[in-house]
Amino acid sequence: MEAKQCQKSDLKYQKHFHEEYSIGLIDEGETQAWCDGVLWRVETGRMISFPPLILHACQPAESIKWKYKMLFIKPEWFAHLELPGIDRLQFPFLLEDGKNEACSKMLNCTMDAMSRSASPLEIETALIELVYTLVNKHASDLTHEPYGMSEQKYVKRIKEYIHAHYTDRITLEILEHVAGISRYHLIRLYKKSTHLPPHAYQNLLRINHAKKELKNGRPIAEIAVDTGFYDQSHFAKAFARIVGTTPQTYTMSV
């Protein structure tokens, strides 16, 4: 699990996804949250969450101070919870008012335990209470469409190839051969399904991989080369646009 607190009012994220479940709370200000082609206004005190691989982006309202916190939980952790329907786990995108208030308190409790380096027992207990409340269905919750429901077979082939070869040099000629359709149609179908062109999707996978390698203490220059970026500067700029901080700062914070 990772936790992040942000107080930069001018911070804007481009479209991206996480490999973890992410749960957030807007502490101050408001943001325009883009998710799956729709823009939502999320105000102070509101929770927001995304399952793994759901494309999203957030942009704070102009001239308004923006503060938020976010938890990132690895999917494999949920296997130990014995939640009913764990293979179909649904995190609501936005919550109804009463449930939002309860989950906000639980998220703050979890973040507080982490920030003061409480015992693993206390931290995980707080997290489990949050998750059980969050996934308890309420008719007024706004939920995500199950990931992959509307994917065409061509998009699935392209996505599987990019996931398997994201550190390599991928060309449209290669993807054209993989999908079995023209490059014009594969770009159009891929953007319609994922809201990103193939190269931008590949960069997201590279950055998510780089985050794992940074946690392992590998040199930034080495990671930049291994993940397929032209040089360290190119890597650092792409990393900051997606993660919201530089590789150096990220390394010192984990």
Phi, psi and chi 1 to 4 in degrees:
 res  aa     phi    psi   chi1   chi2   chi3   chi4
   1 MET       -  141.0  179.4  171.1   63.4      -
   2 GLU  -120.8  154.0  -74.7 -175.8   37.8      -
   3 ALA  -130.6  143.5      -      -      -      -
   4 LYS  -138.2  137.1  177.4  171.1   73.1  172.0
   5 GLN  -122.5  132.4  -69.5 -177.3  -60.0      -
   6 CYS  -128.3  137.1 -179.3      -      -      -
   7 GLN  -129.3   18.5  -58.1 -176.2   34.1      -
   8 LYS   -91.4  112.9  -71.3 -171.7   65.4  176.1
   9 SER   -71.3  -21.7  -59.8      -      -      -
  10 ASP   -98.3    9.9   60.2  -14.8      -      -
  11 LEU   -82.3  122.6 -176.0   60.0      -      -
  12 LYS  -123.7  135.3  -59.7  177.7 -178.2  179.7
  13 TYR  -104.4  136.0  -68.1  100.9      -      -
  14 GLN   -78.3  170.4   67.5  179.2   44.0      -
  15 LYS   -58.9  132.3  -65.2  172.4 -174.5  174.6
  16 HIS  -158.6  172.6   64.7  -73.9      -      -
  17 PHE  -140.0  164.8   56.7   74.2      -      -
  18 HIS  -115.6  155.0  -54.0  -76.3      -      -
  19 GLU   -86.3   -6.4  -64.6 -178.6   -5.7      -
  20 GLU  -106.5  165.3  -54.5   86.2    4.4      -
  21 TYR   -73.1  134.2  -73.5   88.9      -      -
  22 SER  -122.1  133.5   49.8      -      -      -
  23 ILE  -127.8  123.7  -50.2  169.6      -      -
  24 GLY  -128.1  164.5      -      -      -      -
  25 LEU  -141.1  127.4  171.4   63.6      -      -
  26 ILE   -83.1  111.1  -52.0  -61.8      -      -
  27 ASP   -83.3  -31.0  -72.6  -43.4      -      -
  28 GLU  -155.4  143.0 -171.4  174.8  -21.4      -
  29 GLY    82.2 -158.1      -      -      -      -
  30 GLU  -152.3  162.6   64.1 -179.3   56.8      -
  31 THR  -136.9  153.8 -176.5      -      -      -
  32 GLN   -94.7  111.2  -62.1  -68.0  -37.8      -
  33 ALA  -102.5  117.8      -      -      -      -
  34 TRP   -95.3  130.4 -179.2   94.9      -      -
  35 CYS  -149.1  121.6 -176.5      -      -      -
  36 ASP    53.1   42.1 -158.0   20.5      -      -
  37 GLY    89.1   -1.7      -      -      -      -
  38 VAL  -121.5  140.6 -178.5      -      -      -
  39 LEU  -103.0  129.9 -165.6   64.0      -      -
  40 TRP  -123.7  144.4  -59.2   89.0      -      -
  41 ARG   -93.4  123.9  179.5 -173.5  174.2 -162.8
  42 VAL  -120.4  115.1 -173.8      -      -      -
  43 GLU   -94.5  176.7  -53.9   93.9  -18.2      -
  44 THR   -53.4  134.4  -59.2      -      -      -
  45 GLY    87.9   -4.0      -      -      -      -
  46 ARG   -90.8  141.7  -59.2  -58.1  -60.5 -176.8
  47 MET   -86.7  154.2  -61.8  -86.6  -68.3      -
  48 ILE  -149.7  140.9 -174.0  169.7      -      -
  49 SER  -145.2  155.9   64.4      -      -      -
  50 PHE  -139.0  134.2  -54.7   97.9      -      -
  51 PRO   -76.0  170.2   26.2  -31.5      -      -
  52 PRO   -59.1  143.4  -23.8   34.4      -      -
  53 LEU    69.5   10.4  -56.6 -178.4      -      -
  54 ILE   -85.9  122.2  -72.2  -71.2      -      -
  55 LEU   -72.2  135.3 -162.8   68.9      -      -
  56 HIS  -156.9  168.6   60.4  -82.4      -      -
  57 ALA  -158.3  147.0      -      -      -      -
  58 CYS  -130.3  141.3  -67.7      -      -      -
  59 GLN  -138.8  120.2  178.7  175.1  -36.4      -
  60 PRO   -66.0  150.1   24.8  -33.4      -      -
  61 ALA   -64.1  145.5      -      -      -      -
  62 GLU   -65.3  143.7  -67.9 -174.6    6.0      -
  63 SER    61.7   20.1  -56.3      -      -      -
  64 ILE  -124.9  130.1  -63.6  178.5      -      -
  65 LYS   -64.5  136.1 -169.8  173.7 -177.3 -179.2
  66 TRP  -125.1  122.4 -174.3   40.7      -      -
  67 LYS  -132.4  136.4  -67.4  172.0   61.0  177.6
  68 TYR  -151.2  164.9   73.6   94.3      -      -
  69 LYS  -131.3  153.4   56.7  174.5   65.7   80.3
  70 MET  -146.1  137.6 -173.5   76.4   71.4      -
  71 LEU  -107.6  139.2  -77.3  176.8      -      -
  72 PHE  -120.2  119.4  -59.1   97.0      -      -
  73 ILE  -118.6  125.3  -49.6  167.0      -      -
  74 LYS   -65.9  137.0  -67.3 -176.9  177.8 -179.3
  75 PRO   -56.4  -35.1  -25.5   34.6      -      -
  76 GLU   -65.4  -21.1   49.9  -94.5   33.0      -
  77 TRP   -63.5  -33.5  177.2   78.7      -      -
  78 PHE   -69.0  -20.1  -68.8   91.3      -      -
  79 ALA   -62.4  -22.0      -      -      -      -
  80 HIS   -89.9   -3.5  -56.4  -71.5      -      -
  81 LEU   -86.4  -19.7  -66.3 -172.4      -      -
  82 GLU    57.3   39.3  -61.7 -176.8   -1.6      -
  83 LEU   -74.4  139.8  -83.7  169.1      -      -
  84 PRO   -59.9  135.5  -21.3   32.4      -      -
  85 GLY    62.9   38.6      -      -      -      -
  86 ILE   -58.6  -29.6 -171.0   68.4      -      -
  87 ASP   -74.1  -12.1   57.3  -30.5      -      -
  88 ARG  -121.5   30.9  -58.7 -177.9  -55.4  -81.9
  89 LEU   -56.0  127.0 -171.8   64.6      -      -
  90 GLN  -117.3  112.7  -78.5  -72.1  -52.4      -
  91 PHE   -91.3  120.2  -91.5   32.1      -      -
  92 PRO   -63.0  149.3  -18.0   30.3      -      -
  93 PHE   -74.9  -50.7  177.0   42.0      -      -
  94 LEU  -132.4  149.2  -63.8  170.1      -      -
  95 LEU  -110.6  153.6  -49.1  176.6      -      -
  96 GLU   -68.9  161.6   66.5   88.1   22.8      -
  97 ASP   -55.7  -51.3  -69.5  -14.3      -      -
  98 GLY   -64.0  -43.3      -      -      -      -
  99 LYS   -68.0  -37.0 -178.0  176.1  174.0 -178.4
 100 ASN   -60.4  -43.5 -175.9   86.0      -      -
 101 GLU   -64.3  -43.7 -177.1  178.2   -3.1      -
 102 ALA   -64.9  -45.0      -      -      -      -
 103 CYS   -68.9  -32.5  -73.1      -      -      -
 104 SER   -61.5  -44.1  -63.9      -      -      -
 105 LYS   -63.2  -40.3  -68.4  178.4 -180.0  177.2
 106 MET   -69.2  -37.2  -67.2  175.9 -177.7      -
 107 LEU   -64.8  -44.2  176.3   61.7      -      -
 108 ASN   -62.0  -36.9  -77.4  -33.5      -      -
 109 CYS   -64.7  -42.3 -178.0      -      -      -
 110 THR   -65.4  -45.9  -55.7      -      -      -
 111 MET   -64.1  -38.0  -66.4  -76.5  -76.3      -
 112 ASP   -63.6  -42.9  173.8   68.7      -      -
 113 ALA   -62.6  -39.2      -      -      -      -
 114 MET   -69.3  -42.0  -66.7  179.7   67.9      -
 115 SER   -66.4  -29.1   65.1      -      -      -
 116 ARG  -100.5   16.2   55.1 -175.8  169.9   81.9
 117 SER    53.2   48.8  -60.5      -      -      -
 118 ALA   -66.0  173.5      -      -      -      -
 119 SER   -67.2  152.5   68.7      -      -      -
 120 PRO   -55.6  -33.6  -26.3   35.5      -      -
 121 LEU   -61.6  -46.0  177.8   61.9      -      -
 122 GLU   -67.7  -42.9 -179.0  178.8   -9.0      -
 123 ILE   -64.3  -48.2  -66.7  173.0      -      -
 124 GLU   -69.6  -33.5 -168.1  163.0   24.7      -
 125 THR   -61.9  -45.1  -62.5      -      -      -
 126 ALA   -62.8  -40.8      -      -      -      -
 127 LEU   -65.7  -42.7  179.6   60.7      -      -
 128 ILE   -63.3  -41.4  -72.1  174.5      -      -
 129 GLU   -61.4  -39.8  -70.5  178.2  -14.2      -
 130 LEU   -63.2  -48.2  167.9   61.8      -      -
 131 VAL   -64.9  -43.3  168.6      -      -      -
 132 TYR   -60.7  -40.0  -91.9   84.6      -      -
 133 THR   -71.1  -39.4  -55.2      -      -      -
 134 LEU   -64.3  -42.2 -172.3   63.7      -      -
 135 VAL   -87.2   -5.4  -59.2      -      -      -
 136 ASN   -68.4  114.5 -173.4   28.5      -      -
 137 LYS   -65.6  141.1  -67.4 -177.0  179.4  179.2
 138 HIS  -135.2  137.8 -169.7  -74.5      -      -
 139 ALA   -60.7  -26.1      -      -      -      -
 140 SER   -90.8   -4.1  -63.1      -      -      -
 141 ASP   -65.8  147.2  -72.4  -15.2      -      -
 142 LEU   -98.9  119.0  178.4   65.2      -      -
 143 THR  -108.7  158.7   57.6      -      -      -
 144 HIS   -80.1  151.0  -61.6  -81.9      -      -
 145 GLU   -69.4  135.5 -179.8 -179.9   -0.7      -
 146 PRO   -51.1  131.4  -26.5   34.5      -      -
 147 TYR   -59.6  131.1  177.3   72.3      -      -
 148 GLY    87.9   -2.1      -      -      -      -
 149 MET   -58.9  -40.6  176.7  178.1  -73.1      -
 150 SER  -103.0   11.7   60.4      -      -      -
 151 GLU   -69.6  134.0  -80.1 -166.4  -16.3      -
 152 GLN   -80.8  159.3  -61.5  107.7  -33.3      -
 153 LYS   -61.1  -31.8   62.7  179.3 -179.6  179.5
 154 TYR   -68.9  -42.8  -58.9  117.3      -      -
 155 VAL   -63.9  -39.3  174.8      -      -      -
 156 LYS   -61.5  -42.5 -173.9  173.2 -175.8  -67.5
 157 ARG   -62.8  -45.3  -69.5  173.6 -172.8  169.2
 158 ILE   -62.8  -46.4  -62.0  167.5      -      -
 159 LYS   -62.6  -42.7 -170.9  174.1  -69.6 -174.4
 160 GLU   -61.9  -39.7  -73.3  176.7  -13.3      -
 161 TYR   -67.1  -44.3 -176.2   86.7      -      -
 162 ILE   -63.3  -40.3  -64.7  175.3      -      -
 163 HIS   -61.8  -34.7  -87.7  -95.8      -      -
 164 ALA   -82.3  -20.0      -      -      -      -
 165 HIS  -133.8   28.6  -58.1  -84.4      -      -
 166 TYR   -66.7  -18.9   59.7   84.7      -      -
 167 THR   -86.7   -6.4   61.4      -      -      -
 168 ASP   -89.9  170.1  -61.1  -20.2      -      -
 169 ARG   -83.5  106.1 -178.9  177.4  179.4  -88.2
 170 ILE  -102.2  131.7  -60.0  175.6      -      -
 171 THR  -114.4  163.4   65.5      -      -      -
 172 LEU   -64.5  -30.4  -77.1  175.4      -      -
 173 GLU   -62.5  -41.2 -177.6  178.6    4.1      -
 174 ILE   -65.0  -46.9  -68.6  173.2      -      -
 175 LEU   -66.5  -33.5  -65.1 -178.0      -      -
 176 GLU   -60.5  -43.1 -169.2  176.1   53.1      -
 177 HIS   -68.8  -40.5  176.5   74.3      -      -
 178 VAL   -64.3  -45.1  168.7      -      -      -
 179 ALA   -81.2  -29.8      -      -      -      -
 180 GLY    81.9   20.4      -      -      -      -
 181 ILE  -135.6  168.1   54.8  175.3      -      -
 182 SER   -67.7  155.2   71.6      -      -      -
 183 ARG   -63.0  -31.4   61.0 -168.4   68.0 -174.1
 184 TYR   -62.5  -48.3  167.5   77.9      -      -
 185 HIS   -70.0  -35.8  -76.5   98.5      -      -
 186 LEU   -68.4  -36.5   76.1   82.6      -      -
 187 ILE   -65.1  -45.1  -69.1  173.5      -      -
 188 ARG   -62.4  -46.5 -177.7  175.9   60.6   83.9
 189 LEU   -66.9  -39.5  -71.6  175.6      -      -
 190 TYR   -67.0  -43.2 -157.5   82.6      -      -
 191 LYS   -67.6  -35.6  -71.0 -176.8   69.9  174.5
 192 LYS   -65.3  -37.4 -178.4  178.9  178.9 -179.1
 193 SER   -81.8  -43.3  176.2      -      -      -
 194 THR  -107.3  -10.0   67.8      -      -      -
 195 HIS    67.5   16.9  -54.8  -76.7      -      -
 196 LEU  -141.6  147.9  -76.4  177.0      -      -
 197 PRO   -73.3  160.1   25.5  -33.1      -      -
 198 PRO   -55.2  -39.1  -27.3   35.8      -      -
 199 HIS   -67.0  -35.6   73.7  -86.2      -      -
 200 ALA   -70.1  -37.2      -      -      -      -
 201 TYR   -64.1  -41.5 -170.5   88.6      -      -
 202 GLN   -60.8  -40.9  179.4 -174.0   16.0      -
 203 ASN   -63.9  -35.2  -86.3  -13.7      -      -
 204 LEU   -63.0  -42.4  -70.3  179.3      -      -
 205 LEU   -64.8  -38.9  -65.7  177.5      -      -
 206 ARG   -63.0  -43.3  -72.5  173.1  166.1  177.4
 207 ILE   -67.6  -41.1  -65.4  -59.9      -      -
 208 ASN   -62.5  -37.3  -76.0  -25.8      -      -
 209 HIS   -67.4  -40.8  175.2   74.8      -      -
 210 ALA   -61.8  -36.9      -      -      -      -
 211 LYS   -59.3  -42.4  -72.6  168.9   64.2  177.7
 212 LYS   -64.1  -41.7  -63.2  175.8 -175.9  175.9
 213 GLU   -69.5  -34.5  -65.5  -58.3  -62.7      -
 214 LEU   -63.9  -37.4  -73.0  169.3      -      -
 215 LYS   -64.1  -28.4  -69.3  177.3 -171.7  176.5
 216 ASN   -83.2   -0.1  -67.6  -29.3      -      -
 217 GLY    82.6   15.1      -      -      -      -
 218 ARG   -73.1  149.8  -68.6 -174.8   62.3 -160.6
 219 PRO   -61.2  142.4  -22.6   33.7      -      -
 220 ILE   -62.4  -42.9  -65.9  173.6      -      -
 221 ALA   -61.2  -38.9      -      -      -      -
 222 GLU   -66.9  -41.8 -174.0  177.7  -63.3      -
 223 ILE   -64.6  -41.4  -65.3  172.4      -      -
 224 ALA   -56.7  -44.9      -      -      -      -
 225 VAL   -68.1  -46.1  172.6      -      -      -
 226 ASP   -65.2  -29.0  -73.5   -7.5      -      -
 227 THR   -89.4    1.0   48.3      -      -      -
 228 GLY    94.5   11.5      -      -      -      -
 229 PHE   -82.7  154.7  -73.0   94.9      -      -
 230 TYR   -61.5  -44.7  178.6   72.9      -      -
 231 ASP  -158.6 -179.8   55.7   26.3      -      -
 232 GLN   -65.6  -35.6 -174.4  172.7  -25.5      -
 233 SER   -64.7  -45.1  175.3      -      -      -
 234 HIS   -60.5  -43.0 -177.4 -153.3      -      -
 235 PHE   -62.6  -46.5  165.8   63.4      -      -
 236 ALA   -62.3  -40.6      -      -      -      -
 237 LYS   -66.9  -43.5  -70.5  176.8 -178.4  177.7
 238 ALA   -64.9  -40.1      -      -      -      -
 239 PHE   -61.8  -46.7 -168.4   93.9      -      -
 240 ALA   -64.7  -37.5      -      -      -      -
 241 ARG   -65.0  -32.5  -74.6 -162.6  -58.2  -91.0
 242 ILE   -95.0  -41.7  -67.3  171.1      -      -
 243 VAL   -90.6  -26.5 -177.6      -      -      -
 244 GLY    93.4    5.4      -      -      -      -
 245 THR  -154.9  166.8 -171.7      -      -      -
 246 THR   -78.1  160.2   65.1      -      -      -
 247 PRO   -57.4  -37.8  -25.3   34.5      -      -
 248 GLN   -62.9  -46.6  -66.9   90.5  -22.4      -
 249 THR   -66.3  -40.8  -58.2      -      -      -
 250 TYR   -61.0  -42.8 -177.9   82.7      -      -
 251 THR   -60.4  -41.3  -59.9      -      -      -
 252 MET   -73.4  -16.3  -68.3 -174.4  -68.1      -
 253 SER   -96.8   -8.9   66.8      -      -      -
 254 VAL  -107.6      -  -65.0      -      -      -
